[in-house]
Amino acid sequence: MKAADIRALTVKETESKLKDFTVELFNLRFQHATGQLENPMKIPQLKKDIARIKTVLNEKIDE
């Protein structure tokens, strides 16, 4: 997800995406631990998306 796409969302939608991505990251880590994860590169990509969302959310709150 690109930062421009995140900035287009409202604060509530952004918080919702953050929660969804956090749950998805938990599930991917669980799959990785049990050896069921097909694409392990999803984990770092999801971490970057979460960081982007947090950054944009902080920008919106500071305004």
N, C-alpha and C positions, 0 to 999 in steps of 0.2 A: 504494500500500500504506500503510495507516495504522499509526501507531506502536503502537497496541494490538495489532494483528495481529502485528507484529514481536516485541513483548515476549512473546507467547504461544509463540514458537518457542524451541527450545533453542539453545545457543551454536553447536553444529555446524551446525544448520539455518540459523542466521543467517549464519554464515560462507559457507555454500553459496549462499545467496541473494545475498550480496554479490558473490561470484565470478560468478554467473550474470548479475547486473545489470551488472557491469563489462564482461563480454564483450558483452552486448547493446548497451551504450553505444558500445563500439568499433565494432560492426557498423553501428549507426545513423549514427555519424559518417562511416564509410566510404561508406554509401549517400548521405548528404547531400553529400559531396564529389563524388561521381560523378553527382549529380542524379537519383538513383533513389528518394529518400525521399518518400513520399506525404504524411506528416503530420510536419512539422518540430517540432511542439509535443511530440512524444514525448521529444525530447532533454532539455529542461529538466525535464520531469516525472521522467524517469529519474534525472537528477542529484539531484533532491530526494529521491527514494526511496533513493538510495545514501547521501546525507547522513543520512537518518533511520536507516538500518541501522547506519551507523558510530556514531551517537550512542547508540543502544540497546545496541550491542555494547560500547561503552566503559562504559556504566552497569552492564552485567552483569559485566564484568571487574573493576570497582572494588568490587563487593559482596563 
